[in-house]
Amino acid sequence: MHIAFLTPEYPNPKILHSAGIGTSIYNLATELVKQEHQVTVFVYSQNVDEVFHANGVTIQKIAHKKYKFLGWYLYRKHLQNTINKIVIEKGIQFIESPDWTGITAFMRLKCPIVIRIHGSDTYFCHLEQRKQKWKNKWFEFMALKRATRIIAVSEFSGTLTKKLFRLPVEIQTIYNGIDVEQFKPVNNGKEDILLYFGSIIRKKGVLELAEIYNKVIEQRPNTILQLVGKDVVDILEQKSTKELFLELLSDQAKKNIQFVEQVPYLLIQQYLANASVVVLPSFAEAFPMTWLEAMAMKKALVTSNIGWANELMIDNETGFIVNPKDYQVYADRIIQLLDSAVLRTEFGENARNSIISNFSKEKIVKKNIEFYKSVIDA
């Protein structure tokens, strides 16, 4: 098969940005190449047009273009024309795109389009209970409506998306996978280091984490909290989320905070290795790669308990799942893990075993290949 992905992100130094969607595509694309399939990744909204190869994957950067009027439509048409030329030249059999902002809306591609639900703007606005721009929902609806097939990275995200857009089609679930050899345990971590990694943004529960950390510090004043990720302007307050976070901290808590700007994808393993407990209190995910990565490295986690969490975490077995707004309960679970190296080890072992059994990229890619063949044979 010759498979293509259309995405705004991908983990490579030549690409401007990457996060969870890019990581999931990378894991899938590189494993497909190992299975002797051809893979092309179209990365749009880049600084230049460029083609290069990495790990057997052909990466086609498509530069962003500005227009005086109807830029949202004309840039999509530019992408359509660029992609269609390569589809014909290279014999690409179908293209997969994420649901975010409906980039394939109004495109007429010369091959089937698969949309994978990683979480649309409509989905996240619903989870965060905030107002959405009507244009974004329209784009996402049009893209989903015209898709040949739709799949989701979790049952929760697929079911909720189907409800929000009133989609009449069945949506199959294929979870994100992870390279368990790349993310494997290094050590048991240093005492009293909590790690949060991901964007510094409201929807990830960062502001709740400040309140939780205040309560942890009251009982364990030497506990350090590291936050590794890019600071984002808060959508409600229109100011740095990092600043909002710091405003919520007690004086004692402020002394033990360590912020680390966004680091290269592979370097996050060093921070995971040093952490004794990983805290991920997110309100809005589809099936987060950060959770998979931490679990694969045998880390004890305290996460949120919303929707997708129950498909990935097993409470009191692979970690603790808690409502992030229950500050005291969340803090108590963190302290329970900090106080017990035995419990951290037990949870870590269970977490990695669960990842190997259910979410290794070798197992996940087989399910994707079966699905892809059904698209081509239809």
N, C-alpha and C positions, 0 to 999 in steps of 0.2 A: 504493500500500500504506500501511497504518497499522501501524507497527512499534513495539513497546514493549520497553524494557530494564528489568530489575529488578536493582538494584545497591546495595551499601552505600557507594559512593563515586562522585564525579563532580567534575571540576575547575571549581568556581564558588565565589566568595567566600561565598555563602549556605550552602554545603554544608560539613559539619564536617570532612570528610577526603577526600583523593584520593591515589591512587598509580597504578601501572601499569594496572590494570584500568579505572579511571575514565578515564584518558587514552585508552586504546584505544576505549572506548565513545564518548567525545567526538569523536574523529577520525571514527569511523564514522557517528555520529548527525548531525553537522554536514554531512558529505558527502551523506548520504541526503536531507537537507532540500534541498540544492542540486539534487539529482536529482528534486525535486518529490514526495518521499514525506513522509508525516506521521510524526513521531517523538515518543513520550512516554517519559520516563525516570522510573521510580519509584525513589526513593532512600530506603531504609528506615533505621531506627535513627537518626533525626534528632532535633533538639531540639524542633521544632514541626511541625505539619501546615501546609503552605503550597504554593501553586501559583504558579509564575512562568514566564516565557519568556526564553530566551537563545539567540541565534543561530538563531532559528526552531524551537528544540526546546522542547517543553512539559516542564517539570520539576515533578514531584509529590513533595514531601517528605512522608514518613510518619513521624510521631514514634514514638520508642521507648516501649513500655509495659512496666510491671513487674507481675508477678502473684505471688501468694503461692505457688502451686503450678503445676507444669507450664508455666512461662513459655515454654519453647522451643516447646511445641505451641500454646498459646493466642495467642502473638504471630504465629505463622505463620497461624493462622486469621483473626486480625485483618487481616493483610496480604491474605490471600485475599479476604476480604469487601470490603475497600477497593478492591482491584484489579478484582475482578469487576464491581463497580458501574460503574467507569469503562470497562471493556472493552465492556460493553453500551451505555453511553451514547455512547461515541466510536467504536465500530466497530473496535476494535483487533483485528487479524487473528492475531497471535501474540505471545508474549512470550519474550525471550531473557534467560537468567540465567547467571551464572558458576557453576562447580562448587564453589567454596569454601564449606565447611561445609553444603552442601546446603540452601539456604534454601527451595527449592520442595518439599522433602520434606513430605508430608502435605497439600499444597495441592491443591485441585481447582479449577483455573482454567477459565473458560468460553472457552478458546481453546487452541491448541497451545502447548506449551512446548519451546523449544530451549535446550539447555545447551551453553555454549561452555567448553571446557576451557582455563582460564588457569592451572590448577594447584590441585588440591584439597589439603586438609590431609593426606589420605592420601598423595598424591603427594609433598608436601614432606617429610613424616616419613620416607618411604622414602628419598628422596635424602639426607636428613641423618642417616639411621640412628638415629632417636630414637623413643621409644615414643609412640604416639598414644592419645588418649582414644577408647574404643570407641564412645562416643556420636557423635563427629564422623564416624567412618567409616560408621556406620549411617545417619546423616542423608544423607551424600553418596551412599551406595549407593542409598537409597530415591529420592533426587532423580534420579539417573541412570537408574534402572530405570523410572521413570514418564515420563521425557522422551519427547517425540514424536520428536525427532532430536537427535543429538549431533555437535558439531564441535569441532575443536581448533586452537589457535593455532600448533602445530608438530607435525610427524610424531612427534617424540620424546615429547612430552607425551601425544598421543593414544594411541600404542602402549603406553606404560607404564601409563596410566590403564586402558586396556582389560584389560591383564594383571592389574593390582592388584585390579580389581573383577570380573574374569572376565565381562566384558560380551560378549554374543553378537552385538552389532550392529557394523556397519561405522562407522568414525568418519572423516569427511572433514576434511582440513586446509585451513584458510584463515588465512594468516598475518596478524598485526597490520600495519596500514598507518600511514603518517605523512604529515603535511603538509610536503612538501619545500620549499614556499615560506615556511612559518612557521619551519622549522628550516633555515636556509641559512647558508653560511659568512660570517663577519664579518671575521675576520682570521686570521693564522696562529698566534696565541697568543704569550704571553710566554715567554721562555726559563726553563727550570728550574721550571715549575709543573706538578705532577701533580694531576689532579682525580679524585676518587671522588665520585659522587653517587647517592643512594638511601638507604634506611633504614640506620642504623648498627646492624647486626644480624649475628649469627654466620653465618647461612646465606648471606649475601652475600660471605663471604670476608674480612670486615673484620679479623678477628684474624690471618689469614694475611698480610694486607696490612701489618700492623705489622712482622712479621718480614721481609717483602720490602723494606719501606722502610728498615729498619735497614741492609740490605746496599747499597741505593742510596746512602744517606748516606755510607757508608764510602768510596765512590769519588767521589761528587759532593756534598760537604758543604753546598753552597748550595741544593740542591733543596728546594722547598717542596711539601708535600702538603696540599691542601685537601680536606676532607670535608664535603660539603653534604648534610644530611639529618637526620631525626629520630632521636634516640637511643632505643634500645629496651632494655628490661630483658631480660637474657640468660636464655634458657629453662633453661640448665643451672646457672648460677652464681647466678641470681636477684639480679643486680646490674647496674648500668649497663654496657652494652657499650662505651660510650665509656671508662669507667674501666678495663675489662679491656684495651682497646686501648692506653691510655696506660701501663699496667703493663708491657706487652711492649716498649715503645720504649726505645732507648738514650738516654742523656742528650743526645747531639748531635741525635738525631732529634726529641726533644721540643721543641727550640728552633724547629723549622721547621714545626710542625704548625699548621694553621688549621682550626678547626671553625666551621661556619656552620649555624645552625638551619635547619629546613625553610623554604624560600622559595616564594613563589607560582610556579605552574607556568611562566609565561612568563619569569620572571627567571632561570631556570636557564640560559637562552641566554647571559647575560652571563658566567657562570662558564665555560661551555663555550668561549666566544670567547677567553677569556684563557688557557685551558689549552694547554700544549704537547703533553701526552700525557694520555689518559684511561685510568684503570686500573679494571677491573671484574672482580674475581676471584671471581665468584659460584659457589656450589655448587648453588644451587637456583633455577631459573627455568623458565618455560614458553617464552616468546619475548619477551624484555625490551624494553620501550619505551626504557629508558635507552640501550641499545646502538643502537637505531634513531636516536635523537635525536643521539647523538654522531657516528655515521657520516654522517648527513645534513648535519652541519655541518663535514664534511671533517676530522674529528679522527682522529689516529693513535691506535689503541687497543691495549692489551694486556688480553686477557680470559681467562676460563677456557676449558677445552677440552672441556667436558662436554656430551654429548647434543645439546641444541638449538643449541649454538655452531656446529656444522658445517652447520646449515641457514641460518645468517645470516652468519657470518664465513668468509673464505677465508684460511687461514694464509699469512703472508708475502706477502699481496697487499692485503687490506683492513686488515691489522693482524697482530698475533701472538696465537696462542691457546696457552696454557700451563697445565699443571696448577698450581693455586695453591699446592699443597704443595711444589712444586719451587722453593723460595724463591730459590735462586741463579740458576736459569734464568730465572725471572720477572724478577728484578732486572736480569739481563744484557740482557733484551729491552727493558726500560724505558731502560736506559742507552744501548743502541744507538740508540734513537729520539731521546733527548735529545742525543746526539752528532751527529745528522745531520738538519739541516733539510730536506735533499733527500729523504731517506727518509720523513720525516713528511709532506711534501707529496705524495709519490707514493702513500703509503697513504691519505691523506685524499681525494685525487682518486678513487682506486679505490673507496673506501668510499661516497662520495656517488653515484658512477655506479651502483654496485650497488643502492643504495636507490632511486634514480630508476627503474631498470629493473625492479625486482622488488617493491618495497614501498611505492610511492607510494600515498596513500590513494585516488586516482582509480582506479588499477588494482585495488586490493584491494576497493573498494566494488562494482565490477562483479561480482566473484566472489560477494560476499555477496548481491547482488540476485538473481543466478541461483539461489543456494541458497534464499533466502527464498521465491522464487516456487515452487520445487519443494515447499516445506513447505505453502504455501497451496493448491497444486493437487492435493496428494496426497489 
